[in-house]
Amino acid sequence: WGIVSKAIALSNDEKMEVIIKDKCYSYFLEVFIIKELIEDLDDSLNNQELVFKIIQYAINDA
């Protein structure tokens, strides 16, 4: 995962992987978790730093 990775948000879908137009998207985090992380992180972070922190959370803590 990286700052330029493409992402989609699914609602009420329990699948860990979804294929759309021959591209496979795999589970990352629930949207509510990402929203909570954004609220808890430092407001001074730029977009790249914010995405990095969210990715690190997904890798290490989720």
N, C-alpha and C positions, 0 to 999 in steps of 0.2 A: 504494500500500500504506500502511496505517496501523494503529494499535494496535487498532482495532475491525474490521479486515478479517477476513472469515471465511477459514478455511484448512482444508485437508484434507491428510492424509499418505497417500501411495500407496507401496506396496512393490512392487519389481520391475516398475515400469511406466515405459516410456521415452517416453510421450506427453508433449508439451509443453502440451497443453490437454486438459481433461476436462470433459464436461458431465454434471451431475447435477441432476435435477429442474429442467431448463431454466436452470440457472446454469452459466456457463462459469468454470472455474478454470484459471489458467495457471501455468506453472512459476515457482517462486520460488527455492528452494534445496533441495539434498539434506538430509535430516534429519541425517546424520552431520556435515555442515558446520556446521549450526546448533548441534549439540551441542559441537563443537570451539570455536566462537565463544563460547558460554556459558562454557566452561571457561577460556578465555583472557581474558575480560573481567573488569573490576573487580567484586568481590563486593558493593561498596557501592551498585551501581546498583539503582534500583527497577525494577519490571516495565516501566513506560513507557519508561524510559531504555534498558533492555535491548532491547526491541522496536525502538526507534529505531535503535540501533547495528546490529542485525541487518539492518534495512531498508536502512540506509546501506551496509552491506557488499554486500548484494544489488545495489544500484543501481551502486555505484562500483567494486567489486572482483571481482565474480563473473563 
